[in-house]
Amino acid sequence: MGGIRHASLLLMFLCFVVGVKSDASDHKYKLGDPVPLYANKVGPFNNPSETYRYFDLPFCSPDGVKDKSEALGEVLNGDRLVGAPYKLDFLADKEPEIICKRKLSKKQVAEFRSAVAKEYYFQMYYDDLPLWGFIGKIDKDVKADPNDHKYYLFKHLHFEIFFNKDRVIEINARADSNALVDLTEDREIDVDFMYSVKWKETEVTFENRMEKYSSSSTHSRHLEIHWFSIINSCVTVLLLTGFLATILMRVLKNDFVKYAHDEETADDQEETGWKYIHGDVFRFPKYKSLLAASLGCGSQLFTLTTFIFILALVGVFYPYNRGALFTALVVIYALTSGIAGYTAASFYCQLEGTNWVRNLLLTGGLFCGPLFLTFCFLNTVAITYHATAALPFGTIVVIFLIWALITSPLLVLGGIAGKNSKAEFQAPCRTTKYPREIPPLPWYRGTLPQMAMAGFLPFSAIYIELYYIFASVWGHRIYTIYSILFIVFIILLIVTAFITVALTYFQLAAEDHKWWWRSFACGGSTGLFIYGYCLYYYNARSEMSGFMQTSFFFGYMACVCYAFFLMLGTVGFRAALFFVRHIYRSIKCE
């Protein structure tokens, strides 16, 4: 465990370095110095995953287009930066200047018209500052018939740049609404692509230049909604959990008094309730290797989430820090795989499992397997669409090497440490040789109804915050209020643990001793509710469309919800195990 602790400290340092790394430039310029401007990508505004290289459209391209070398996280984020044709030297104003004269063929006109119809936007980076704009517009002052719409391409881009001494502070790109090219008809068109530059001084400091991009999420109206969401969640959770806690504690107290009285008065009296199954409640479950592997993966994902929150709270994931989150996810997941191996192997050996090697293989593939299959399918779709979401072969090789040289060895080392820990399963009651028969139970005590009950309360505590997260991940809203998100996460964990304990008690009181898998499923059922919210968000709250975007949304969200299922299932099971041990340790069961 000491090695894992040191690895955790190391990964925090690595992720911090990765998160704050900038270009080789120190962002200080003199009059007339060239400032790096990179064109990133273009794509439909409503489909954030469906993006293409900037020069996939027939824009003016400079001689010898140079790709910018990118970090792993930037590539995973779909960024493909290339040198832009505009020359924006420091403090050099420009009157309208022609970049190039182009004769667009009928095919190129059709390409631009299709892009304008789909509301394509472009994204660039100037001195690491993002800028974007639409490539054209549709004339809406016509009939409702789409065939009568007129499509226009912007041919003049005006850059407005703000500076403070020798630093670039802000940049905006605005298209000239009077410089338009009519793309409505399929015909050859001569186009003069132009641009102009205007520099202005500002008092905003270089250290605060990114605050502009996070101001939307910290706007007073949005903050009020976030805090209302938290207060609403807290009140709801306190009322419901307080109500259940009062009932549960009172019932448990009565049970303890009753069982203590029964022991004093009549030892041969027939036992009822959860004490009746004390000889079966710690009987090891079926598929114990799968349960141990699930707990290992869930523990790793919980650790991963915790470290991501730590990095977010210290300010690593500031707006448009390209790929920092993806880099952190890959690095932390690789370095925490030892936690999965240790937890799975240790628990599997406690359950008297013998084939710990197979258990480690199952642990390694339980989450990575579905994620890998999903990636293969979606990457194939992206390749078919020629989208930037398709990972280059070199990036795939890097990820494979990380898995082969870091993730797998740490998983094995953690498994060996867990196997050699020789920890015994702490059961306060002896298990009988033959299991008791479970009495017939009503339908609402079945697994699926119990999962529905267990998942609804935690989901109700987070569903308002889910909208902002989805709008950030699958839209263009910026999310920076990580402190509020962390509070919501804590509420989620508390409610998940409590509702799982309550349902476990009711299950044992009904003399159903098969609580192991039930507690895991009830704890993780919130992940299923989140996936249900995905269906609602896609159809009612977003304008995403097309096979690629739909595949990416539901494919990767299925992996995210599966990760939530494993993580919250682990939290629910651990809470239930602690509770069951406590109540059976509190009474005399021999």
MONOR-V402687 format. One record per residue. PSI is psi in radians with two decimals (* if undefined). Layout:
# MONOR-V402687
psi=PSI
psi=PSI
This chain:
# MONOR-V402687
psi=-0.46
psi=-0.69
psi=-0.68
psi=-0.68
psi=-0.73
psi=-0.64
psi=-0.64
psi=-0.73
psi=-0.67
psi=-0.75
psi=-0.59
psi=-0.73
psi=-0.78
psi=-0.80
psi=-0.59
psi=-0.74
psi=-0.78
psi=-0.72
psi=-0.59
psi=0.08
psi=2.39
psi=-3.02
psi=3.03
psi=-0.52
psi=2.53
psi=0.18
psi=0.40
psi=2.31
psi=2.74
psi=2.92
psi=2.18
psi=-0.07
psi=2.46
psi=2.37
psi=2.25
psi=2.24
psi=2.14
psi=2.33
psi=2.33
psi=-1.23
psi=2.90
psi=2.75
psi=2.96
psi=2.34
psi=-0.63
psi=-0.09
psi=1.49
psi=-0.40
psi=-0.35
psi=1.41
psi=2.67
psi=2.88
psi=2.56
psi=-0.74
psi=0.22
psi=-0.46
psi=2.61
psi=0.98
psi=3.02
psi=2.09
psi=2.42
psi=2.82
psi=2.22
psi=1.17
psi=2.24
psi=2.21
psi=2.42
psi=2.35
psi=2.35
psi=2.65
psi=2.95
psi=-0.79
psi=-0.61
psi=-0.72
psi=-0.75
psi=-0.49
psi=-0.09
psi=0.24
psi=2.36
psi=1.43
psi=2.33
psi=2.77
psi=2.29
psi=2.72
psi=-0.17
psi=2.50
psi=1.82
psi=1.32
psi=2.69
psi=2.18
psi=0.40
psi=1.75
psi=2.63
psi=2.28
psi=2.88
psi=2.16
psi=2.43
psi=2.21
psi=-0.87
psi=2.76
psi=2.21
psi=2.50
psi=1.84
psi=2.23
psi=3.00
psi=-0.68
psi=-0.74
psi=-0.63
psi=-0.73
psi=-0.65
psi=-0.82
psi=-0.71
psi=-0.73
psi=-0.68
psi=-0.73
psi=-0.69
psi=-0.55
psi=0.17
psi=0.93
psi=2.46
psi=2.77
psi=2.72
psi=2.36
psi=2.96
psi=2.19
psi=1.96
psi=0.73
psi=0.17
psi=2.28
psi=2.55
psi=2.63
psi=2.92
psi=2.92
psi=2.64
psi=-0.24
psi=-2.96
psi=2.81
psi=2.31
psi=1.96
psi=-0.18
psi=0.89
psi=-3.04
psi=2.92
psi=-0.30
psi=2.11
psi=-0.51
psi=-0.34
psi=-0.07
psi=2.61
psi=2.37
psi=2.28
psi=2.49
psi=2.32
psi=2.25
psi=-0.11
psi=2.10
psi=2.20
psi=2.19
psi=2.25
psi=2.02
psi=2.33
psi=2.47
psi=2.76
psi=1.84
psi=-1.95
psi=0.39
psi=2.55
psi=2.25
psi=-0.72
psi=2.61
psi=2.42
psi=2.52
psi=2.21
psi=2.28
psi=2.47
psi=1.99
psi=-0.19
psi=-0.24
psi=1.54
psi=2.68
psi=2.16
psi=2.08
psi=0.20
psi=-0.66
psi=2.63
psi=1.68
psi=2.76
psi=2.42
psi=2.38
psi=2.21
psi=2.31
psi=1.77
psi=2.24
psi=2.85
psi=2.79
psi=2.78
psi=2.39
psi=2.17
psi=2.42
psi=2.59
psi=2.56
psi=2.78
psi=-0.05
psi=2.33
psi=2.82
psi=-0.63
psi=-0.41
psi=0.21
psi=-0.34
psi=-0.13
psi=-0.45
psi=-0.66
psi=-0.35
psi=-0.04
psi=-0.51
psi=-0.67
psi=-0.37
psi=0.22
psi=2.55
psi=-0.67
psi=-0.74
psi=-0.65
psi=-0.68
psi=-0.71
psi=-0.76
psi=-0.83
psi=-0.60
psi=-0.69
psi=-0.78
psi=-0.80
psi=-0.74
psi=-0.77
psi=-0.78
psi=-0.77
psi=-0.83
psi=-0.81
psi=-0.75
psi=-0.74
psi=-0.88
psi=-0.80
psi=-0.62
psi=-0.71
psi=-0.83
psi=-0.68
psi=-0.72
psi=-0.82
psi=-0.81
psi=-0.78
psi=-0.68
psi=-0.77
psi=-0.75
psi=-0.71
psi=-0.77
psi=-0.67
psi=-0.80
psi=-0.77
psi=-0.76
psi=-0.82
psi=-0.62
psi=-0.69
psi=-0.71
psi=-0.64
psi=-0.59
psi=-0.57
psi=-0.76
psi=1.71
psi=-0.44
psi=0.10
psi=2.47
psi=2.31
psi=2.60
psi=2.90
psi=-2.72
psi=-0.37
psi=-0.49
psi=-0.48
psi=0.43
psi=-0.42
psi=-0.09
psi=-0.30
psi=-0.45
psi=0.34
psi=2.24
psi=2.46
psi=2.94
psi=2.75
psi=0.82
psi=-0.47
psi=-0.71
psi=-0.68
psi=-0.77
psi=-0.72
psi=-0.68
psi=-0.72
psi=-0.65
psi=-0.84
psi=-0.71
psi=-0.68
psi=-0.70
psi=-0.77
psi=-0.60
psi=-0.74
psi=-0.74
psi=-0.83
psi=-0.70
psi=-0.79
psi=-0.64
psi=-0.72
psi=-0.69
psi=-0.82
psi=-0.65
psi=-0.71
psi=-0.46
psi=0.03
psi=0.34
psi=-0.67
psi=1.10
psi=2.85
psi=2.35
psi=0.51
psi=1.58
psi=2.04
psi=0.09
psi=-0.70
psi=-0.76
psi=-0.68
psi=-0.78
psi=-0.72
psi=-0.80
psi=-0.81
psi=-0.83
psi=-0.71
psi=-0.72
psi=-0.76
psi=-0.31
psi=0.10
psi=-0.42
psi=-0.53
psi=-0.72
psi=-0.79
psi=-0.76
psi=-0.84
psi=-0.81
psi=-0.86
psi=-0.71
psi=-0.84
psi=-0.66
psi=-0.72
psi=-0.57
psi=-0.57
psi=0.30
psi=0.57
psi=2.62
psi=-0.62
psi=1.26
psi=-0.40
psi=-0.79
psi=-0.63
psi=-0.68
psi=-0.71
psi=-0.72
psi=-0.70
psi=-0.75
psi=-0.53
psi=-0.10
psi=-0.72
psi=-0.72
psi=-0.55
psi=-1.04
psi=-0.65
psi=-0.71
psi=-0.77
psi=-0.72
psi=-0.76
psi=-0.76
psi=-0.78
psi=-0.85
psi=-0.60
psi=-0.62
psi=-0.73
psi=-0.77
psi=-0.67
psi=-0.73
psi=-0.65
psi=-0.09
psi=0.67
psi=2.79
psi=-0.21
psi=-0.28
psi=2.15
psi=2.38
psi=2.76
psi=-0.68
psi=-0.67
psi=-0.69
psi=-0.69
psi=-0.72
psi=-0.79
psi=-0.70
psi=-0.71
psi=-0.67
psi=-0.76
psi=-0.74
psi=-0.61
psi=-0.30
psi=-0.99
psi=-0.93
psi=-0.83
psi=-0.72
psi=-0.62
psi=-0.79
psi=-0.78
psi=-0.74
psi=-0.68
psi=-0.72
psi=-0.74
psi=-0.69
psi=-0.68
psi=-0.67
psi=-0.04
psi=-0.43
psi=0.58
psi=2.47
psi=2.60
psi=2.15
psi=1.71
psi=2.05
psi=-0.17
psi=2.54
psi=2.53
psi=2.32
psi=2.88
psi=-0.71
psi=2.39
psi=2.57
psi=2.69
psi=2.36
psi=2.23
psi=2.73
psi=2.36
psi=2.62
psi=2.85
psi=-0.59
psi=-0.08
psi=0.15
psi=3.00
psi=-0.86
psi=-0.83
psi=-0.66
psi=-0.67
psi=-0.68
psi=-0.73
psi=-0.69
psi=-0.60
psi=-0.43
psi=-0.77
psi=-0.85
psi=-0.68
psi=-0.66
psi=-0.39
psi=-0.28
psi=-0.09
psi=-0.53
psi=-0.74
psi=-0.45
psi=-0.65
psi=-0.78
psi=-0.62
psi=-0.78
psi=-0.73
psi=-0.44
psi=-0.81
psi=-0.72
psi=0.45
psi=-2.70
psi=0.21
psi=2.54
psi=2.31
psi=2.12
psi=0.00
psi=1.23
psi=-0.42
psi=-0.74
psi=-0.72
psi=-0.63
psi=-0.69
psi=-0.75
psi=-0.68
psi=-0.73
psi=-0.76
psi=-0.74
psi=-0.77
psi=-0.76
psi=-0.81
psi=-0.72
psi=-0.82
psi=-0.76
psi=-0.81
psi=-0.58
psi=-0.71
psi=-0.78
psi=-0.80
psi=-0.56
psi=-0.71
psi=-0.82
psi=-0.59
psi=-0.76
psi=-0.64
psi=-0.47
psi=0.16
psi=0.56
psi=1.88
psi=0.02
psi=1.24
psi=-0.22
psi=-1.10
psi=-0.56
psi=-0.75
psi=-0.66
psi=-0.77
psi=-0.69
psi=-0.71
psi=-0.70
psi=-0.07
psi=-0.31
psi=-0.55
psi=-0.61
psi=-0.66
psi=-0.66
psi=-0.68
psi=-0.61
psi=-0.65
psi=-0.53
psi=-0.75
psi=-0.77
psi=-0.79
psi=-0.75
psi=-0.75
psi=-0.56
psi=-0.46
psi=-0.08
psi=2.94
psi=0.48
psi=2.59
psi=2.96
psi=2.66
psi=-0.74
psi=-0.87
psi=-0.72
psi=-0.75
psi=-0.79
psi=-0.74
psi=-0.95
psi=-0.50
psi=-0.95
psi=-0.54
psi=-0.52
psi=-0.69
psi=-0.71
psi=-0.79
psi=-0.60
psi=-0.69
psi=-0.71
psi=-0.68
psi=-0.81
psi=-0.76
psi=-0.89
psi=-0.52
psi=-0.69
psi=-0.75
psi=-0.80
psi=-0.75
psi=-0.75
psi=-0.70
psi=-0.74
psi=-0.70
psi=-0.75
psi=-0.74
psi=-0.80
psi=-0.76
psi=-0.70
psi=-0.84
psi=-0.60
psi=-0.35
psi=-0.35
psi=-0.17
psi=2.83
psi=2.04
psi=0.00
psi=*
